[in-house]
């Protein structure tokens, strides 16, 4: 019996890529440090794609710290000390606390039992999809998927739907698709737009506020939502003969008691946090001399304060937030660790001391010379939509934005912020394969929607995303940003 390998082959390949660049000195117009950073980026990307997203991120931070012109202090400040990392961590905590209340289930049940939903199967389906989109604007797609999954399975039971039936398949795929779509429509509690905006700022010093992002992403997302449902209805014609009206009595347990005092406090604090994210920008434009401007404190400040308040307040003898529980069960640490790697790599790629950004910009400029600017935008959108449909969303946004921003800068004419934001939105939408994100894997493994269903419905979504992003979202974002 042969000995097991201490390090697997793919890991060795990734490490070899980094080593080749690290010891090759300066070449191609790049300094030695620039070559090292390029090698770390390419090797880490390979490891992300083939091995894991957590420890390669840590490895990239450690290696970047050894690059002479960067040093550990600067690298740590650009990764774990970056406000984007803190924003994501504290947002995971407060949204997890909200998910522990019955509010999400109550809202979902109200949507599927209202008068409009009782009019017929497609009215019911539209109501169910609408509540997914609404809740998804403020919650992590993975958390929301697993929160709504038991409610959907209860609906399957009430409608006597079996695995393999097309109506059940439609509802399950819709749960996945619209949690993903909503995750691109706001930067609130959503990793993909936040990482895109973080990379944009690190590469260009251009900051895009939450409200400005929502101005283009919300209408574009609603358009995608409506067109996708219409096409699904026309193309696939699921059998809905088992539909029957559902009422609140079917979900009596959900409304067996009123919202508790604890739940009301949690919900109120969460609403205040969301308001603190969204309102400062429009208030500042309407009231330029506003005495207290929250926007200057950044996106991480509201959830930080919210976390502290939730941990301090004791209702019915217990704090509203069990911080140990939230850190263990509510925070997606693999996502956070990867975000630190992407932030550190972004800062290294743009460091003037390293000088790699100028080389990338020059190379991309030569590559697109003579090409139509519209074609460049469309190519990046197609790339984003395709990659997110079949591989990690977080990987998609990191790779595509890192290359799209220098390219847009090289043209001197494309709206860099608009392109980065559109990629951030599009990167969250893919569902065509189980490998796209945890929710797609869970859906395909549930038996309610197999891989062929994800592919079938996901490719329609993919086509609509490409068209809307290119024709509507980018021009709208360019007019806003």
Steps between C-alpha positions, in 0.01 A plus 500: 500500500659826387557791731255787479637825364570768759412770244262432211602558138286809437643672804851421376417653160371820661808527721724430199339785304570740785859371539580541128395864508659563840849393396496621138608858573383795289379453144249630245541857618404401856708543813589199712227591750243536222587152370464358853157660542389373156610148596316515831185616321513228230598222744233599752240516223593145394471377859165676545365331188631151568563452873335735751415866560608532864863403556625625158371844604708479817799382298470798266501740796806332649689510168403859424640595842839368383506724190759767592307802374181397684583356843269336755366821655361630171368158393320439832349848488368441147347160589384440858514871575296595195152641568352258244605202713350662810183594313445140387572351842269730697230474232509120520452533877199734492325314215550171684334654807206608285474149354445362852169688522172381346473815289641348180257207509206729581573722201540199270170346613315830456620518140387148405162529673389847387208558266719543194678168566162324530392608150680216326823300470702769321379770740610274786837435332556871436419582865742235624777622272428862597547435871832326425615807309378739771666317789810437290567873467612504864621147574782269394376270220624183671341590835171595331493182291530276804248714693236472227571135407289355787212733405521384137504134606192571713335648188592185305328292767187718503474483120576126499792556261749218449866509402535507124182702439555809287314742731719405795804525275404853396452618859831352617698648210329834560607492865862461390484743209337790677707480818799531266349782292408699812858465626615712206235768538635663817838504676319440831611167654618384156857396436520535122415869452703587809811325367453666159475842664799423721718400205382806306597730785837333553583525128366849429416674830145531363241442773143401410236544769223255579223726373679570171544126444134429576388772257605289202497147645145502636322587171731269302433215745123552487513489120697173508252361754197573283649386169639175645165397652321578174748292297487211747121501467503509119787257443453230763123499577519314835202287602318697771184293527570420865482865599250590769443816701702524818388703800654606827319209663730265306792661684327539836815418693678803352237735643437307820654785697564867442847637444682488831655803664845367412406458133361854482825641639715302253285601204502868603878508536546328162270751329703786651823342371357471147381862515849606610641328189257644248380843619823704554567546126156633396479705822838657427392595147174649628659661807867584416566653842349215698651521851556127541617312190519123557650434156841626612524210747476237225287191448655299783394748770120433511527119537785544752282723718204266440706201615601680820144612574360151438763349731440758776120495513352233726137410438329234710827429678709430187699723263345552158823376343700198608827609340668161541209327324489762223874473435478121489182455299417831336829610347615341173869481587611348166343798323656744743843341469481514122396864518817579697706334227325689222539831684870442565562395139306800374710736708822329385401514134444875528796588720708772335810350659428168327404665170302206364182694423675716241627187324152341505339821377751530217456136399122514508509825305700337221267200501181704453647762269263555209222298665149637548448627856152348503651165403746521790214556745295214354796260510558566870129458573483172306813375676354590841159344437649180357759451772253567781261245348749216530755598766531693825330840500758648732780376274326651199474847647862497618649392168281694258498831688878482552548484122204712388595809700852537354354433155237771541768738628717421198225608260472838666134509392310221675332577831720297735264514798198399291682199354622381841151535651332315213750215535437496876129460434528246218745283696229414754244368252629165367312179591556266201723255691519370860856637520380862477425544872384305809130558427523350150680197640235459771215537249643241261559260787150544645330299227253780430714648221771292335802624307317496168230727646761743626661500156171545315368786708846641568589544134185709446599713798853527360375631164272758662775619735740556209247701298372712790847565642631616160197689371350643820723464808831633366352811331289568809797456733711725276237772525484473879868453591 
